[in-house]
Amino acid sequence: MNHLYDRERDGFAGDTIVRSMRLLLLIHLAAGHLVRHVTWANDLSQSWRAVTMGTALAVCVATFRTRWQRVALLIALPLQVYQVYEKFPAVANHLWVETLLLLALLLVAEGDDDNVLYRQFACWLAVIVFFYSGLQKFWYGTYFDGQYLATKIALFEHYRVFFAWFVPAEDIARLQSYAPLYAGAGPFRIESLSYLVVVNLVWITEIVAALLLLFRRTRFWGLVFGLLVILGIELVAREVFFGVLYVAVCLAFLRRDGVRWLIPAAAALYVYLILTTIEAFDWLPTPVFYP
Amino acid sequence: MSIRLKQRILCIAVVVLTLWPLAHHFLVERYGLNKWSFMGFSMYISKRPVYPRESIRTSVFGAQLDVPQQAAIARAILRYQRLRFEYGQLYDPARLAREVFEVAPPVQRFSVEYDVLNMNRETAKFEGQRVQYAARRGAGDEDPIWTEESRPVPER
């Protein structure tokens, strides 16, 4: 466990990452519940909406008092388990990561040993997710010729906006003509060299970041590459909630508590995104995002 | 709880998280499980299959069905499609027949036809399979008898 974070060798001087991560996760879960289960269209019954709304608000309130935060995590746990149960087996990776972090934060307290333990777990989680996300893309081979992302370009405007930098307009128009998909649609191939480089950099960077994070001497660059991958995901796929959470996980590699610097930015972003889903704030510019 | 026990629990979690994606890959390759699901960290690696709603055709024989029974059959078919996609060969298609005959007792036999579109990695084109599922009620307490076949959909 201590290979990725060693108390003596990494210069641990007592920190508050458990407390900060707990607060960030509570804000994240409350915002996520509000967006996914209340403000967005869904097929939940009225009673479940009331329960999720109530829980989300309770969690929101609890975030303001440190001593209530552990209780708030306990309140959030059944709701989180329910979400996993409701969606199983089609549970998104970020829901699994949320659940794992929630369980880990319920397990650890705030002492020095616990802070170190949380850091070790978060560091391993970051490495495992990066490594396998890249390796699975390599195994299934739909990034080599860019086939998978070409289907995204065909179907989603925000992918087209980003890839317009690398893909000729006629290719984008051709891909768009295949939507809605039908038997024989394609080929989902793009010859542009810059597109193929960018697409293949996704899985290569994920694997390289994981490997660099494994060794103390290369860890800084592993973190840089990892954060670049997350930035790329945000620019293209707009998985905002996953992005915030995963940046927080990666910050466990820093010697100091970096999560507390992330909290105000994350809270402001979530408030903004929640407001954009409410009718009264229709005038706000609404970005495309996925909770 | 002692710090040693906490460490042991998190250590086991890390080992499981490290080994599971390998097992996940094997299960996907061997049994056709959904790559995106089951925490294999393999989301966004291939386009999920497309099930055009308009391709679903259901025929029911035996008796007139009331609206709730028709709705229950429609729900059972959608659930079968979803679980077949998620669990691949680990899903038992007999469950659809059992469910339909349970929610609609007057039904003696039924069939379902639907298309599934998947991208062929080599040609980078979408290929369609038309799945035909048919089942009839077994005699007495016997299990239903069912068949499930698929054939290619001609390209447009």
Interface residues (C-beta under 8 A of the other chain):
Chain A: M1 P89 A90 V91 A92 N93 W96 L100 A104 L107 V108 G111 D113 D114 L117 Q120 F121 W124 L125 I128 V129 Y132 S133 L135 Q136 K137 W139 Y140 G141 T142 Y143 D145 Q147 Y148 A150 T151 Y178 P180 L181 Y182 A183 G184 A185 G186 P187 F188 R189 A237
Chain B: M1 I3 K6 Q7 I9 L10 C11 A13 V14 L17 T18 P21 H25 N34 K35 W36 S37 F38 M39 G40 F41 S42 M43 Y44 I45 S46 K47 V50 P52 E86 Y87 D115 L117 M119 R121 T123 A124 K125 F126 E127 G128 V153 P154 E155 R156
